[in-house]
Amino acid sequence: MDLEQLQREAAIASLKAKHKTNHILHLILSVITVGLWLPVWVLVAISNSIERGKVERRADDNTFAQRLGRFVGRATKK
């Protein structure tokens, strides 16, 4: 695997990590607010799941990977 491929995969992993739900935090908030935080937790989890799916679909798209590779290449050259 070449350096460019590794950089692309790292950038995609970073994008996926941005849309990760912190379930422990939401559980604590739900307990503290006696369940009033549950609807927010559900909405955040659904939203993050949708966004992660979009990132995965874009990662599978060859043109996205090429554009991301060019972007990552420019960022590492600076």
Backbone as numpy.savetxt, mean C-alpha at the origin, in Angstrom:
# Nx Ny Nz CAx CAy CAz Cx Cy Cz
18.23 -11.71 -10.68 17.37 -10.53 -10.68 18.27 -9.30 -10.68
18.01 -8.37 -11.56 18.86 -7.19 -11.65 18.41 -6.10 -10.67
19.24 -5.09 -10.54 18.99 -4.01 -9.58 17.69 -3.28 -9.88
17.41 -3.05 -11.15 16.19 -2.33 -11.53 14.94 -3.09 -11.09
14.95 -4.40 -11.27 13.82 -5.24 -10.86 13.63 -5.19 -9.35
14.74 -5.25 -8.61 14.66 -5.17 -7.15 14.11 -3.83 -6.70
14.53 -2.75 -7.35 14.03 -1.43 -7.01 12.54 -1.32 -7.28
12.09 -1.88 -8.42 10.67 -1.87 -8.74 9.86 -2.61 -7.68
10.34 -3.79 -7.31 9.62 -4.58 -6.31 9.59 -3.87 -4.96
10.68 -3.20 -4.59 10.72 -2.46 -3.33 9.74 -1.29 -3.37
9.64 -0.60 -4.51 8.71 0.52 -4.63 7.27 0.04 -4.56
6.97 -1.09 -5.18 5.62 -1.65 -5.13 5.28 -2.07 -3.71
6.23 -2.70 -3.02 6.00 -3.09 -1.62 5.75 -1.87 -0.75
6.46 -0.79 -1.04 6.26 0.45 -0.29 4.86 1.01 -0.52
4.40 0.96 -1.76 3.04 1.44 -2.07 1.99 0.59 -1.35
2.21 -0.71 -1.30 1.26 -1.59 -0.61 1.24 -1.31 0.89
2.42 -1.05 1.45 2.52 -0.81 2.89 1.80 0.46 3.31
1.67 1.42 2.40 0.98 2.66 2.72 -0.49 2.42 3.03
-1.05 1.37 2.44 -2.48 1.10 2.59 -2.70 -0.14 3.45
-2.10 -0.11 4.62 -2.24 -1.22 5.55 -3.00 -0.74 6.78
-4.02 -1.46 7.16 -4.85 -1.08 8.30 -4.20 -1.55 9.60
-4.10 -0.65 10.57 -3.57 -0.99 11.88 -4.73 -1.48 12.74
-4.95 -2.79 12.73 -6.11 -3.36 13.40 -6.02 -3.26 14.92
-4.82 -3.33 15.46 -4.66 -3.20 16.92 -5.12 -1.81 17.37
-4.69 -0.78 16.66 -5.10 0.58 17.01 -6.62 0.73 16.93
-7.21 0.22 15.87 -8.67 0.33 15.72 -9.41 -0.47 16.78
-8.86 -1.62 17.18 -9.47 -2.40 18.25 -9.45 -1.61 19.56
-8.31 -1.01 19.87 -8.20 -0.21 21.10 -9.17 0.96 21.07
-9.23 1.66 19.94 -10.16 2.78 19.82 -11.61 2.34 19.94
-11.92 1.17 19.39 -13.29 0.64 19.49 -13.65 0.31 20.93
-12.70 -0.24 21.67 -12.96 -0.57 23.08 -13.13 0.71 23.89
-12.25 1.68 23.66 -12.32 2.94 24.41 -13.64 3.69 24.14
-14.08 3.66 22.88 -15.31 4.39 22.51 -16.55 3.51 22.59
-16.44 2.37 23.23 -17.56 1.44 23.42 -18.22 1.09 22.08
-17.43 0.81 21.07 -17.94 0.35 19.79 -18.29 1.44 18.79
-18.23 2.69 19.20 -18.57 3.76 18.26 -17.55 3.89 17.12
-16.34 3.37 17.34 -15.30 3.46 16.33 -15.41 2.33 15.29
-16.25 1.34 15.52 -16.37 0.19 14.61 -16.70 0.58 13.16
-17.64 1.49 12.92 -17.91 1.85 11.51 -16.70 2.48 10.82
-15.94 3.27 11.56 -14.74 3.87 10.98 -13.74 2.77 10.63
-13.57 1.81 11.52 -12.64 0.70 11.31 -13.03 -0.06 10.04
-14.29 -0.37 9.90 -14.76 -1.10 8.72 -14.50 -0.30 7.45
-14.81 0.98 7.47 -14.60 1.82 6.28 -13.12 1.92 5.91
-12.27 2.08 6.91 -10.82 2.17 6.66 -10.31 0.85 6.09
-10.74 -0.26 6.67 -10.29 -1.58 6.20 -10.73 -1.82 4.76
-11.95 -1.48 4.42 -12.45 -1.65 3.05 -11.68 -0.75 2.09
-11.50 0.50 2.46 -10.78 1.45 1.62 -9.34 0.98 1.36
-8.66 0.56 2.41 -7.28 0.09 2.25 -7.20 -1.17 1.41
-8.18 -2.05 1.57 -8.20 -3.26 0.76 -8.36 -2.93 -0.72
-9.23 -1.98 -1.03 -9.43 -1.56 -2.42 -8.16 -0.94 -2.97
-7.52 -0.07 -2.21 -6.30 0.59 -2.67 -5.16 -0.41 -2.89
-5.04 -1.40 -1.98 -4.00 -2.42 -2.15 -4.27 -3.25 -3.41
-5.54 -3.51 -3.69 -5.88 -4.23 -4.92 -5.50 -3.44 -6.16
-5.71 -2.13 -6.11 -5.33 -1.27 -7.23 -3.82 -1.31 -7.45
-3.07 -1.25 -6.36 -1.61 -1.29 -6.47 -1.17 -2.62 -7.07
-1.78 -3.72 -6.62 -1.42 -5.03 -7.15 -1.75 -5.15 -8.63
-2.91 -4.62 -9.04 -3.27 -4.68 -10.46 -2.32 -3.83 -11.30
-1.97 -2.64 -10.77 -1.03 -1.79 -11.50 0.35 -2.41 -11.56
0.74 -3.11 -10.51 2.06 -3.77 -10.49 2.12 -4.87 -11.55
0.98 -5.51 -11.79 0.93 -6.55 -12.81 0.97 -5.96 -14.22
0.58 -4.71 -14.34 0.59 -4.05 -15.63 2.03 -3.71 -16.01
2.47 -4.19 -17.14 3.85 -4.01 -17.58 4.22 -2.54 -17.74
3.32 -1.73 -18.27 3.65 -0.32 -18.49 3.84 0.40 -17.17
3.06 0.04 -16.16 3.22 0.65 -14.84 4.60 0.29 -14.27
4.98 -0.96 -14.40 6.28 -1.40 -13.88 7.42 -0.67 -14.59
7.27 -0.45 -15.89 8.31 0.27 -16.62 8.39 1.72 -16.18
7.23 2.38 -16.02 7.23 3.78 -15.57 7.79 3.88 -14.17
7.42 2.95 -13.30 7.92 2.94 -11.94 9.43 2.72 -11.94
9.91 1.83 -12.80 11.34 1.59 -12.90 12.10 2.82 -13.31
11.55 3.58 -14.26 12.20 4.83 -14.69 12.19 5.84 -13.56
11.09 5.93 -12.83 10.99 6.85 -11.70 11.99 6.49 -10.61
12.06 5.21 -10.26 12.98 4.76 -9.22 14.41 4.98 -9.68
14.69 4.74 -10.94 16.03 4.94 -11.48 16.47 6.38 -11.36
15.57 7.31 -11.66 15.89 8.73 -11.54 16.13 9.12 -10.09
15.32 8.56 -9.19 15.44 8.91 -7.77 16.75 8.40 -7.18
17.23 7.25 -7.63 18.45 6.70 -7.06 19.70 7.33 -7.66
19.59 7.97 -8.82 20.75 8.60 -9.46 21.10 9.93 -8.84
20.17 10.53 -8.10 20.42 11.86 -7.50 21.34 11.79 -6.32
